[in-house]
Protein backbone atom coordinates (compact mmCIF):
# COMPACT_ATOMS: atom_id res chain seq x y z
CA UNK A 1 0.00 0.00 0.00
CA UNK A 2 2.89 2.38 0.64
CA UNK A 3 4.63 1.55 -2.63
CA UNK A 4 3.34 4.55 -4.59
CA UNK A 5 4.42 7.29 -2.10
CA UNK A 6 7.80 5.61 -1.79
CA UNK A 7 8.13 5.52 -5.57
CA UNK A 8 7.30 9.23 -5.78
CA UNK A 9 9.78 9.98 -3.01
CA UNK A 10 12.50 8.08 -4.86
CA UNK A 11 11.51 9.75 -8.11
CA UNK A 12 11.63 13.18 -6.48
CA UNK A 13 15.10 12.44 -5.14
CA UNK A 14 16.24 11.16 -8.54
CA UNK A 15 14.76 14.23 -10.21
CA UNK A 16 16.58 16.55 -7.82
CA UNK A 17 19.84 14.70 -8.44
CA UNK A 18 19.25 14.89 -12.19
CA UNK A 19 18.54 18.62 -12.03
CA UNK A 20 21.68 19.15 -9.97
CA UNK A 21 23.68 17.12 -12.50
CA UNK A 22 22.37 19.16 -15.43
CA UNK A 23 23.04 22.41 -13.57
CA UNK A 24 26.59 21.29 -12.77
CA UNK A 25 27.20 20.12 -16.32
CA UNK A 26 25.88 23.32 -17.88
CA UNK A 27 27.81 25.47 -15.42
CA UNK A 28 31.02 23.62 -16.28
CA UNK A 29 30.38 24.10 -20.01
CA UNK A 30 29.70 27.80 -19.49
CA UNK A 31 32.91 28.26 -17.50
CA UNK A 32 34.90 26.38 -20.15
CA UNK A 33 33.55 28.77 -22.79
CA UNK A 34 34.34 31.81 -20.66
CA UNK A 35 37.83 30.45 -20.00
CA UNK A 36 38.45 30.08 -23.75
CA UNK A 37 37.14 33.59 -24.33
CA UNK A 38 39.38 35.05 -21.63
CA UNK A 39 42.40 33.21 -23.08
CA UNK A 40 41.59 34.55 -26.54
CA UNK A 41 41.22 38.10 -25.26
CA UNK A 42 44.41 37.95 -23.21
CA UNK A 43 46.37 36.61 -26.17
CA UNK A 44 44.88 39.26 -28.46
CA UNK A 45 45.61 42.05 -25.96
CA UNK A 46 49.20 40.88 -25.45
CA UNK A 47 49.82 40.60 -29.20
CA UNK A 48 48.19 43.97 -29.81
CA UNK A 49 50.32 45.64 -27.16
CA UNK A 50 53.52 44.19 -28.60
CA UNK A 51 52.57 45.09 -32.16
CA UNK A 52 51.49 48.60 -31.16
CA UNK A 53 54.82 49.17 -29.48
CA UNK A 54 56.73 48.04 -32.57
CA UNK A 55 54.49 50.10 -34.85
CA UNK A 56 54.89 53.20 -32.69
CA UNK A 57 58.69 52.83 -32.78
CA UNK A 58 58.61 52.50 -36.56
CA UNK A 59 56.34 55.52 -36.94
CA UNK A 60 58.50 57.62 -34.62
CA UNK A 61 61.57 56.65 -36.64
CA UNK A 62 59.99 57.85 -39.90
CA UNK A 63 62.22 60.42 -41.62
CA UNK A 64 59.48 62.29 -43.44
CA UNK A 65 55.67 62.43 -43.73
CA UNK A 66 55.71 60.23 -46.84
CA UNK A 67 57.45 57.40 -44.94
CA UNK A 68 55.11 57.92 -41.97
CA UNK A 69 51.99 57.52 -44.14
CA UNK A 70 53.57 54.61 -45.98
CA UNK A 71 54.16 52.78 -42.70
CA UNK A 72 50.64 53.56 -41.53
CA UNK A 73 49.10 52.21 -44.73
CA UNK A 74 51.29 49.08 -44.61
CA UNK A 75 49.91 48.21 -41.18
CA UNK A 76 46.26 48.30 -42.30
CA UNK A 77 46.26 44.87 -43.98
CA UNK A 78 47.87 42.90 -41.11
CA UNK A 79 45.58 44.63 -38.64
CA UNK A 80 42.50 43.74 -40.66
CA UNK A 81 43.69 40.14 -41.02
CA UNK A 82 44.16 39.88 -37.27
CA UNK A 83 40.70 41.30 -36.64
CA UNK A 84 39.26 38.73 -39.04
CA UNK A 85 41.16 35.89 -37.36
CA UNK A 86 39.95 37.13 -33.95
CA UNK A 87 36.34 37.20 -35.20
CA UNK A 88 36.60 33.68 -36.58
CA UNK A 89 38.17 32.37 -33.39
CA UNK A 90 35.47 34.08 -31.34
CA UNK A 91 32.77 32.52 -33.53
CA UNK A 92 34.39 29.10 -33.14
CA UNK A 93 34.43 29.44 -29.35
CA UNK A 94 30.80 30.58 -29.27
CA UNK A 95 29.52 27.83 -31.55
CA UNK A 96 31.61 25.16 -29.80
CA UNK A 97 30.37 26.21 -26.38
CA UNK A 98 26.78 26.33 -27.63
CA UNK A 99 27.12 22.85 -29.14
CA UNK A 100 28.55 21.42 -25.91
CA UNK A 101 25.87 23.20 -23.90
CA UNK A 102 23.11 21.76 -26.09
CA UNK A 103 24.59 18.28 -26.00
CA UNK A 104 24.87 18.29 -22.20
CA UNK A 105 21.33 19.61 -21.80
CA UNK A 106 19.89 17.10 -24.27
CA UNK A 107 21.60 14.19 -22.52
CA UNK A 108 20.40 15.20 -19.08
CA UNK A 109 16.86 16.01 -20.20
CA UNK A 110 16.56 12.73 -22.12
CA UNK A 111 17.67 10.84 -19.01
CA UNK A 112 15.17 12.71 -16.82
CA UNK A 113 12.40 12.06 -19.34
CA UNK A 114 13.27 8.36 -19.40
CA UNK A 115 13.08 8.21 -15.58
CA UNK A 116 9.72 9.99 -15.47
CA UNK A 117 8.23 7.65 -18.06
CA UNK A 118 9.61 4.66 -16.16
CA UNK A 119 8.04 5.98 -12.95
CA UNK A 120 4.66 6.48 -14.62
CA UNK A 121 4.80 2.95 -16.03
CA UNK A 122 5.70 1.54 -12.62
CA UNK A 123 3.00 3.51 -10.81
CA UNK A 124 0.40 2.56 -13.41
CA UNK A 125 0.98 -1.13 -12.61
CA UNK A 126 -0.11 -0.53 -9.02
CA UNK A 127 -2.80 2.05 -9.76
CA UNK A 128 -6.33 1.36 -8.56
CA UNK A 129 -8.99 0.30 -11.02
CA UNK A 130 -10.68 3.14 -12.84
CA UNK A 131 -7.55 5.30 -13.15
CA UNK A 132 -6.64 4.06 -16.62
CA UNK A 133 -7.93 7.25 -18.26
CA UNK A 134 -5.95 9.47 -15.90
CA UNK A 135 -2.79 7.45 -16.53
CA UNK A 136 -3.35 7.56 -20.28
CA UNK A 137 -3.81 11.34 -20.03
CA UNK A 138 -0.59 11.65 -18.01
CA UNK A 139 1.34 9.55 -20.54
CA UNK A 140 -0.09 11.62 -23.39
CA UNK A 141 0.92 14.81 -21.61
CA UNK A 142 4.45 13.49 -21.11
CA UNK A 143 4.70 12.49 -24.77
CA UNK A 144 3.44 15.93 -25.85
CA UNK A 145 5.94 17.64 -23.54
CA UNK A 146 8.71 15.45 -24.95
CA UNK A 147 7.67 16.28 -28.52
CA UNK A 148 7.54 19.98 -27.61
CA UNK A 149 11.03 19.80 -26.13
CA UNK A 150 12.33 18.05 -29.25
CA UNK A 151 10.83 20.80 -31.43
CA UNK A 152 12.31 23.46 -29.15
CA UNK A 153 15.73 21.77 -29.38
CA UNK A 154 15.48 21.57 -33.15
CA UNK A 155 14.50 25.24 -33.40
CA UNK A 156 17.30 26.26 -31.04
CA UNK A 157 19.86 24.37 -33.13
CA UNK A 158 18.57 26.02 -36.28
CA UNK A 159 18.80 29.45 -34.65
CA UNK A 160 22.37 28.76 -33.47
CA UNK A 161 23.33 27.60 -36.96
CA UNK A 162 21.78 30.74 -38.47
CA UNK A 163 23.69 32.94 -36.03
CA UNK A 164 26.93 31.13 -36.82
CA UNK A 165 26.29 31.42 -40.57
CA UNK A 166 25.52 35.14 -40.25
CA UNK A 167 28.61 35.72 -38.12
CA UNK A 168 30.80 33.89 -40.63
CA UNK A 169 29.23 35.87 -43.47
CA UNK A 170 29.92 39.14 -41.64
CA UNK A 171 33.54 38.14 -41.02
CA UNK A 172 33.92 37.16 -44.68
CA UNK A 173 32.39 40.46 -45.82
CA UNK A 174 34.76 42.35 -43.54
CA UNK A 175 37.67 40.33 -44.96
CA UNK A 176 36.62 41.13 -48.51
CA UNK A 177 36.22 44.83 -47.71
CA UNK A 178 39.59 44.91 -45.95
CA UNK A 179 41.24 43.20 -48.92
CA UNK A 180 39.82 45.84 -51.30
CA UNK A 181 40.97 48.74 -49.11
CA UNK A 182 44.39 47.36 -48.25
CA UNK A 183 47.32 48.70 -50.23
CA UNK A 184 48.68 46.42 -52.94
CA UNK A 185 52.24 45.22 -52.48
BELKAQUI-V920990 format. One record per residue. N is the residue number from 1. RES is the residue in three letters. PHI is phi in degrees with one decimal (none if undefined). OMEGA is omega in radians with two decimals (* if undefined). BURIAL is I if it has 24 or more other ideal C-beta (glycine too) atoms within 12 Angstrom, else O. Layout:
BEGIN
n | res | phi | omega | burial
N | RES | PHI | OMEGA | BURIAL
N | RES | PHI | OMEGA | BURIAL
END
This chain:
BEGIN
n | res | phi | omega | burial
1 | UNK | none | -3.12 | O
2 | UNK | -91.8 | -3.06 | O
3 | UNK | -64.4 | -3.08 | O
4 | UNK | -66.5 | 3.10 | O
5 | UNK | -59.8 | 3.12 | O
6 | UNK | -65.5 | 3.11 | O
7 | UNK | -63.0 | 3.12 | I
8 | UNK | -66.3 | 3.10 | O
9 | UNK | -62.2 | 3.11 | O
10 | UNK | -64.7 | 3.13 | O
11 | UNK | -66.9 | 3.11 | I
12 | UNK | -62.6 | 3.10 | O
13 | UNK | -62.3 | 3.13 | O
14 | UNK | -63.0 | 3.11 | O
15 | UNK | -64.8 | 3.10 | I
16 | UNK | -60.8 | 3.13 | O
17 | UNK | -63.0 | 3.12 | O
18 | UNK | -65.6 | 3.11 | I
19 | UNK | -64.6 | 3.09 | O
20 | UNK | -64.2 | 3.13 | O
21 | UNK | -63.2 | 3.14 | O
22 | UNK | -66.9 | 3.10 | I
23 | UNK | -61.0 | 3.13 | O
24 | UNK | -63.1 | -3.13 | O
25 | UNK | -62.6 | -3.13 | I
26 | UNK | -67.2 | 3.09 | I
27 | UNK | -63.7 | 3.11 | O
28 | UNK | -61.8 | 3.12 | O
29 | UNK | -63.9 | 3.12 | I
30 | UNK | -64.3 | 3.12 | O
31 | UNK | -65.8 | 3.09 | O
32 | UNK | -62.1 | 3.11 | O
33 | UNK | -63.7 | 3.12 | I
34 | UNK | -64.4 | 3.13 | O
35 | UNK | -61.3 | 3.11 | O
36 | UNK | -63.8 | 3.13 | O
37 | UNK | -64.4 | 3.11 | O
38 | UNK | -63.2 | 3.10 | O
39 | UNK | -59.6 | 3.12 | O
40 | UNK | -60.7 | -3.12 | I
41 | UNK | -66.5 | 3.09 | O
42 | UNK | -65.2 | 3.11 | O
43 | UNK | -62.3 | -3.14 | O
44 | UNK | -64.6 | -3.14 | O
45 | UNK | -65.7 | 3.13 | O
46 | UNK | -63.4 | 3.13 | O
47 | UNK | -63.0 | 3.14 | O
48 | UNK | -63.7 | 3.12 | O
49 | UNK | -63.9 | 3.13 | O
50 | UNK | -63.5 | -3.13 | O
51 | UNK | -67.6 | 3.10 | O
52 | UNK | -64.6 | 3.12 | O
53 | UNK | -63.5 | 3.13 | O
54 | UNK | -64.4 | -3.14 | O
55 | UNK | -63.3 | 3.13 | O
56 | UNK | -62.7 | 3.10 | O
57 | UNK | -62.4 | 3.12 | O
58 | UNK | -64.7 | -3.13 | O
59 | UNK | -65.9 | 3.12 | O
60 | UNK | -69.3 | 3.13 | O
61 | UNK | -86.8 | -3.14 | O
62 | UNK | -61.0 | -3.08 | O
63 | UNK | -84.2 | -3.12 | O
64 | UNK | -149.8 | -3.13 | O
65 | UNK | -59.6 | 3.14 | O
66 | UNK | -61.3 | 3.12 | O
67 | UNK | -66.1 | 3.12 | O
68 | UNK | -58.7 | -3.12 | O
69 | UNK | -70.4 | 3.07 | O
70 | UNK | -63.0 | 3.11 | O
71 | UNK | -64.0 | 3.13 | I
72 | UNK | -61.9 | 3.14 | O
73 | UNK | -65.6 | -3.12 | O
74 | UNK | -66.5 | -3.11 | O
75 | UNK | -84.7 | -3.10 | I
76 | UNK | -64.7 | -3.10 | I
77 | UNK | -63.6 | 3.13 | O
78 | UNK | -60.8 | 3.13 | O
79 | UNK | -66.4 | 3.11 | I
80 | UNK | -64.5 | 3.13 | I
81 | UNK | -63.0 | 3.12 | O
82 | UNK | -68.4 | 3.10 | I
83 | UNK | -64.7 | 3.12 | O
84 | UNK | -66.2 | 3.12 | I
85 | UNK | -61.6 | 3.11 | O
86 | UNK | -61.8 | 3.14 | I
87 | UNK | -60.8 | 3.12 | I
88 | UNK | -67.4 | 3.13 | I
89 | UNK | -64.4 | 3.11 | O
90 | UNK | -61.8 | 3.11 | I
91 | UNK | -63.9 | 3.12 | I
92 | UNK | -64.7 | 3.11 | O
93 | UNK | -63.7 | -3.11 | I
94 | UNK | -62.5 | -3.11 | I
95 | UNK | -70.4 | 3.10 | I
96 | UNK | -65.3 | 3.12 | O
97 | UNK | -64.9 | 3.13 | I
98 | UNK | -62.7 | -3.13 | I
99 | UNK | -64.8 | 3.11 | O
100 | UNK | -65.3 | 3.12 | I
101 | UNK | -61.4 | 3.14 | I
102 | UNK | -63.2 | -3.12 | I
103 | UNK | -62.8 | 3.13 | O
104 | UNK | -62.8 | 3.14 | I
105 | UNK | -64.5 | -3.14 | I
106 | UNK | -60.8 | -3.13 | I
107 | UNK | -61.2 | -3.11 | O
108 | UNK | -66.7 | -3.11 | I
109 | UNK | -69.3 | 3.09 | I
110 | UNK | -62.5 | 3.12 | O
111 | UNK | -65.5 | 3.11 | O
112 | UNK | -62.2 | 3.13 | I
113 | UNK | -60.8 | 3.13 | I
114 | UNK | -61.0 | -3.13 | O
115 | UNK | -66.3 | -3.14 | I
116 | UNK | -65.1 | 3.13 | I
117 | UNK | -63.9 | 3.10 | I
118 | UNK | -62.6 | 3.12 | O
119 | UNK | -62.9 | -3.14 | I
120 | UNK | -61.6 | 3.11 | I
121 | UNK | -62.7 | -3.12 | O
122 | UNK | -67.1 | 3.14 | O
123 | UNK | -66.3 | -3.10 | I
124 | UNK | -66.5 | 3.09 | I
125 | UNK | -67.3 | -3.09 | O
126 | UNK | -102.2 | -3.08 | O
127 | UNK | -71.1 | 3.12 | O
128 | UNK | -66.9 | 3.12 | O
129 | UNK | -60.3 | 3.12 | O
130 | UNK | 94.5 | -3.13 | O
131 | UNK | -100.9 | -3.10 | O
132 | UNK | -58.5 | -3.13 | O
133 | UNK | -65.4 | 3.13 | O
134 | UNK | -65.2 | 3.13 | O
135 | UNK | -67.6 | 3.10 | I
136 | UNK | -62.5 | 3.10 | O
137 | UNK | -64.1 | 3.12 | O
138 | UNK | -62.5 | 3.11 | O
139 | UNK | -62.2 | 3.12 | I
140 | UNK | -62.7 | 3.11 | O
141 | UNK | -62.2 | 3.10 | O
142 | UNK | -62.2 | 3.12 | I
143 | UNK | -64.4 | 3.10 | O
144 | UNK | -65.0 | 3.11 | O
145 | UNK | -64.1 | 3.11 | O
146 | UNK | -63.8 | 3.11 | O
147 | UNK | -64.1 | 3.09 | O
148 | UNK | -63.0 | 3.11 | O
149 | UNK | -63.9 | 3.12 | O
150 | UNK | -61.1 | 3.11 | O
151 | UNK | -66.4 | 3.10 | O
152 | UNK | -61.0 | 3.13 | O
153 | UNK | -62.4 | 3.14 | O
154 | UNK | -62.5 | 3.14 | O
155 | UNK | -64.9 | 3.12 | O
156 | UNK | -63.5 | 3.10 | O
157 | UNK | -62.3 | 3.13 | O
158 | UNK | -63.3 | 3.12 | O
159 | UNK | -65.1 | 3.12 | O
160 | UNK | -64.5 | 3.10 | I
161 | UNK | -65.1 | 3.12 | O
162 | UNK | -64.7 | 3.11 | O
163 | UNK | -63.3 | 3.13 | O
164 | UNK | -62.6 | 3.12 | I
165 | UNK | -62.2 | 3.13 | O
166 | UNK | -65.2 | 3.12 | O
167 | UNK | -65.2 | 3.11 | I
168 | UNK | -63.7 | 3.11 | O
169 | UNK | -64.4 | 3.12 | O
170 | UNK | -64.4 | 3.11 | O
171 | UNK | -63.7 | 3.13 | I
172 | UNK | -65.2 | 3.09 | O
173 | UNK | -64.6 | 3.10 | O
174 | UNK | -63.2 | 3.13 | I
175 | UNK | -62.4 | 3.13 | I
176 | UNK | -64.8 | 3.12 | O
177 | UNK | -65.3 | 3.13 | O
178 | UNK | -65.7 | 3.14 | O
179 | UNK | -66.2 | 3.13 | O
180 | UNK | -70.1 | -3.06 | O
181 | UNK | -81.5 | -3.05 | O
182 | UNK | -63.0 | 3.13 | O
183 | UNK | -67.8 | 3.13 | O
184 | UNK | -81.0 | 3.14 | O
185 | UNK | -95.2 | * | O
END
